[in-house]
Amino acid sequence: MDKRLKPVAPEQSLQERQALHAALREGTLALPEAVKRLRRLSRLTQPEFAAHRGISVQALRQIESGRGNPTVETLDKIVAVFGLQVGFVPRRRGDAG
């Protein structure tokens, strides 16, 4: 783990996870931001998180920057440790399609 990261109180970590889950339920997070928040909740750098989840650092960087086109398998690798799964969700108003 990156030594520059400051310790986080368990209560703060729980609040951050709850806020993430609420945003996911509401559909207010775009994929790049959701993946970035998941990684940050893990308190890992991009290379550490990629290695932990079994994906390439390049793939993770592309996803977080919004330039990637990840497969469902890659997304499942990222979210599985958080008790999440990739699935169909209703579109938000204004989404193309």
N, C-alpha and C positions, 0 to 999 in steps of 0.2 A: 504494500500500500504506500502511496505517496506520503512522504514524511511531512510535506507542507500542509497537509490537511489538519485542521483543528478538530479535537474531539467534539462530538455532538451528544447532548443529553438524550437519554432514551425517550423522554417526553417529546422533544423536538423532532426526533426521528419518526416517532409514531404520527405526529401531526403532519409531517411532510408526506408520509405514506398515505394517510387518510385524504389529504388534499389531492394527491395524485389520483387515487382511486375515484374520488368524486369527479375530478375533471375528466377522467376516462369514461365514467358512466354518463356524464353530461355531453360527451363528444366535443369538448371545447379544446382539446389538444390535437395539434397536427402530429403526424408520425415523427418528424425530426425532433420536435420538442419533447414528446413522450419518451423516446429512446434516451435522449440526453438526460432527462429527469430520472429515469430508471438507473442510468449509470451513476449519476451523482448521488442518488440514494445509496448506492452500493459503496460509495466512497472510494471508487477506483478510477484510475486514469484510463484513457482510451485503450492503450496497449494492454493494461491489466484486465480490463473488462472484456476485451476481445478474446484474449487468451482464456479467460475463465469461462466464457460462453461458447468457445470453439468456433469463432468466426475470425476473419482477417481484420486487421486494423484498418486496412483500406476500405473494406465494406462498411465497417462501423462509422468511419469518418464520412463516407458518402451518405449514409443514412442520416446522420446527425446534421449534415449540411443541407439536406433536402435534395441532393443530386443523385442519390442511390435509387435503385429499383430492386429492393430485396425480395427474395422468394419467401413464401409462407414458411418454409423450413427454417430460413435464417431468422425470421421474426419469432418463430416459436422458440428457437434457441435463446433469443434475447429475453423473452418474457416468461419462460417456464419457471425460472427460479423465483419469480415474484408471485407465483400462483395464478398467472394469467394465461390466456390462450388467444390466438388470433382467430377472429370470427367475423361474421357479417354484422355490420352495425348500420343503423339508419343514417341516411345522409342528412347533413345540416342544410338549412336553407342557404341558397347561394352556391352550393357545390355544383360543379359542372357535371353533366351527365345526361 
